[in-house]
Amino acid sequence: MSDMMNKISKPKRPPVWNKAYPFEDLYEFTTYHVVVKIAEGHQTLFPRTSDAYYYIRKLRDNLIKYHCHLAEYMTMSNHFHFLAVSPDGLEPLMKAIKATNVSYSMHLRFLARHCGKSERNMEILDCLRENSSMKVFQDTVSYIPISGHRQLLVEMRYIKRNPENANLLDGDRHISSRKEYIRNHFTFTDKETIESIAERYGKTPMELHNALMIDDMAWGRILESLLPTDLSDEFGIFKTQDAKFSLRIC
């Protein structure tokens, strides 16, 4: 009887994330920082720039299919970071990731079989050919559920600055959502989601991006200026691994 009452009294999540709902109502948990990693035996996840765009486009389409929204992304050599909002929880988000990984694995295997010698990255393609029968992605996906305004900013900043955090000098070489924020032209990310996030902190998407890209010395001061005054200091100003989980999707 008590279980039935709990089900009845539990408020239903909104079907989509938009400005009609208060920002605070969208946690518990609907926002996730996800890391997809390459399987052992492969040297790089994205042999060519066009392959990275292929993955991002497939991810965007599958997230839309499962009623999720992409807010941030960054490609690295052997893994991929992104931040997504999933109003219906973790399950549809993981379905979207699994569908994307299956499509991209098929794409890479096709690339390994059919790319000719005219390709500039022959060493990478040779490695793919040798490992074409192996799985491309790890069986598990790492994710961090986001539970507050401060943590949302910290996770967004971590994704944006991941090349700098990894001591890679040319951060703009990696495919990311940086230019979408700067140009206010959202090709893969969801415009309404990003505008909702930026508006909560009194910023435009470009202003929020510039604030999150600030160097470590000034980050603590910038973070405090972004947060509404009624929020308590629940999270640190830098990345924490305390709430990181893994989920098997294969």
C-alpha positions in Angstrom: 0.0 0.0 0.0 2.8 2.4 0.9 4.6 1.7 -2.4 1.4 2.5 -4.3 1.0 5.8 -2.4 4.6 6.7 -3.2 4.0 6.1 -6.9 0.9 8.3 -6.8 2.5 11.1 -4.9 5.7 11.3 -7.0 5.5 14.2 -9.4 5.8 13.3 -13.1 8.8 14.6 -14.9 8.2 17.1 -17.7 8.3 15.5 -21.2 10.8 18.0 -22.5 13.3 20.5 -21.1 12.2 24.0 -21.8 11.7 27.4 -20.2 8.2 26.6 -19.0 9.6 24.6 -16.1 11.7 26.0 -13.2 15.4 25.2 -13.6 15.5 23.5 -10.1 12.8 21.0 -11.1 15.0 19.5 -13.8 17.4 17.7 -11.5 16.9 14.3 -9.8 18.6 13.4 -12.1 18.0 14.6 -15.7 21.4 16.0 -16.6 24.5 13.9 -17.2 28.2 14.3 -18.1 29.0 11.2 -20.2 32.3 9.8 -21.2 32.5 7.2 -24.1 35.9 5.4 -24.4 37.6 3.5 -27.1 38.2 -0.2 -26.6 41.8 -1.6 -26.2 43.6 -2.4 -29.4 42.6 0.8 -31.3 44.8 3.8 -31.4 42.3 6.5 -32.1 38.5 6.9 -32.0 38.3 9.4 -34.8 40.8 8.7 -37.7 39.6 11.7 -39.6 37.7 14.9 -38.8 34.8 13.8 -40.9 34.5 10.6 -38.7 34.2 12.8 -35.6 31.4 14.8 -37.3 29.7 11.5 -38.3 29.7 10.4 -34.6 28.4 13.7 -33.3 25.6 13.8 -36.0 24.5 10.3 -35.2 24.6 11.1 -31.4 22.5 14.2 -31.9 19.9 12.3 -34.0 19.6 9.4 -31.6 19.3 11.8 -28.6 16.4 13.6 -30.3 14.8 10.2 -31.1 14.9 9.3 -27.4 13.8 12.8 -26.3 17.1 13.9 -24.9 19.1 17.2 -25.6 22.8 17.7 -26.3 24.3 20.7 -24.5 28.1 20.2 -24.7 30.6 17.9 -26.4 34.3 17.5 -27.0 36.2 14.9 -29.0 39.5 13.5 -27.8 41.8 11.0 -29.4 40.6 8.0 -27.5 37.4 9.2 -25.8 34.4 11.5 -26.2 32.9 13.8 -23.6 29.4 15.2 -23.8 26.7 16.7 -21.5 23.1 15.8 -22.2 19.7 16.5 -20.6 17.4 13.5 -20.4 14.0 14.4 -18.9 13.0 10.7 -18.6 16.2 9.7 -16.7 19.2 7.5 -17.6 17.6 4.7 -19.6 16.7 6.6 -22.8 20.1 8.4 -22.7 21.9 5.0 -22.7 19.7 3.7 -25.5 20.8 6.7 -27.6 24.5 6.1 -26.8 24.2 2.4 -27.6 22.5 3.1 -31.0 25.2 5.7 -31.8 28.1 3.4 -30.9 26.6 0.6 -33.1 26.3 2.9 -36.1 29.8 4.3 -35.7 31.4 0.9 -35.2 29.8 -0.2 -38.5 31.1 3.0 -40.1 34.7 2.4 -38.9 34.7 -1.2 -40.1 33.4 -0.1 -43.5 36.2 2.6 -43.5 38.8 0.0 -42.7 37.8 -2.3 -45.5 37.2 0.2 -48.3 39.5 3.2 -47.8 42.2 3.4 -50.5 45.9 4.4 -50.4 45.1 7.9 -51.2 44.1 8.6 -47.6 46.5 10.8 -45.8 46.2 8.9 -42.5 47.4 5.5 -43.8 49.0 4.5 -40.5 45.7 4.9 -38.6 43.7 3.1 -41.3 46.2 0.2 -41.3 45.7 -0.1 -37.6 41.9 -0.1 -38.2 42.2 -2.8 -40.8 44.3 -5.0 -38.4 41.7 -4.6 -35.7 38.5 -4.4 -37.8 37.0 -7.5 -36.2 37.4 -6.1 -32.7 34.9 -4.0 -30.9 35.4 -0.3 -31.2 34.0 0.9 -27.8 34.4 -0.3 -24.3 31.4 -2.2 -22.9 30.7 0.4 -20.2 30.0 4.1 -20.4 31.1 6.4 -17.6 28.6 9.1 -16.4 28.3 11.7 -13.7 24.7 12.7 -12.7 24.5 16.5 -12.1 22.7 17.6 -9.0 23.0 21.3 -8.8 23.8 24.6 -10.4 27.4 24.7 -9.2 28.2 21.2 -10.4 26.6 21.9 -13.8 29.0 24.8 -14.3 32.0 22.7 -13.2 31.1 19.8 -15.5 30.5 22.1 -18.5 33.9 23.8 -17.9 35.6 20.5 -17.6 34.3 19.4 -21.0 35.1 22.7 -22.7 38.7 22.8 -21.3 39.4 19.1 -21.6 42.2 19.6 -24.2 43.9 22.2 -21.9 43.4 19.9 -18.9 45.2 17.2 -20.9 48.1 19.6 -21.7 47.2 19.6 -25.4 48.3 23.0 -26.7 45.9 23.3 -29.7 42.6 22.9 -28.0 40.7 24.2 -31.0 41.9 21.2 -33.1 39.4 19.0 -31.3 35.8 19.0 -32.5 33.7 20.6 -29.8 30.7 22.8 -29.1 32.9 25.8 -28.4 32.2 27.5 -31.8 28.5 26.9 -31.5 28.4 28.9 -28.3 30.6 31.7 -29.8 28.7 32.0 -33.0 25.3 31.5 -31.5 24.7 28.9 -34.2 23.8 25.5 -32.8 24.3 22.7 -35.3 24.5 19.7 -33.0 23.6 21.1 -29.6 20.1 22.0 -28.6 19.6 25.8 -28.8 16.7 26.0 -26.2 18.6 23.9 -23.7 21.7 26.0 -23.9 19.8 29.3 -23.8 17.9 28.0 -20.7 21.2 27.2 -19.0 22.8 30.5 -19.9 19.7 32.5 -18.9 19.6 30.9 -15.5 23.1 32.5 -14.8 22.1 35.8 -16.4 24.3 35.3 -19.5 24.0 34.7 -23.2 25.5 31.4 -24.5 28.7 33.2 -25.7 29.1 35.1 -22.4 28.7 31.8 -20.5 31.2 30.1 -22.7 33.8 32.9 -22.2 33.3 32.7 -18.4 33.8 29.0 -18.4 37.0 29.2 -20.5 38.7 31.4 -17.9 42.0 30.1 -16.5 42.3 28.3 -13.2 43.6 31.3 -11.3 40.4 33.3 -11.8 37.9 30.4 -12.0 36.9 30.5 -8.3 36.0 34.2 -8.5 34.2 33.8 -11.8 32.2 30.8 -10.5 31.0 32.7 -7.5 29.9 35.6 -9.6 27.9 33.3 -11.9 26.0 31.6 -9.1 22.7 33.1 -7.7 23.2 34.4 -4.2 20.7 32.0 -2.7 22.7 28.9 -3.5 24.9 27.2 -0.8 28.4 26.1 -1.5 27.7 22.4 -2.0 30.4 21.6 -4.6 34.0 22.5 -5.1 35.2 24.7 -7.9 37.2 22.0 -9.8 36.5 18.6 -11.1 35.6 15.9 -8.6 35.3 12.1 -9.2 33.2 11.3 -6.2 29.9 10.8 -8.2 31.3 9.0 -11.2 29.5 5.8 -12.3 29.8 3.2 -15.1 27.0 1.4 -16.8 27.3 -1.6 -19.2 25.4 -1.0 -22.4 26.7 -3.9 -24.6 
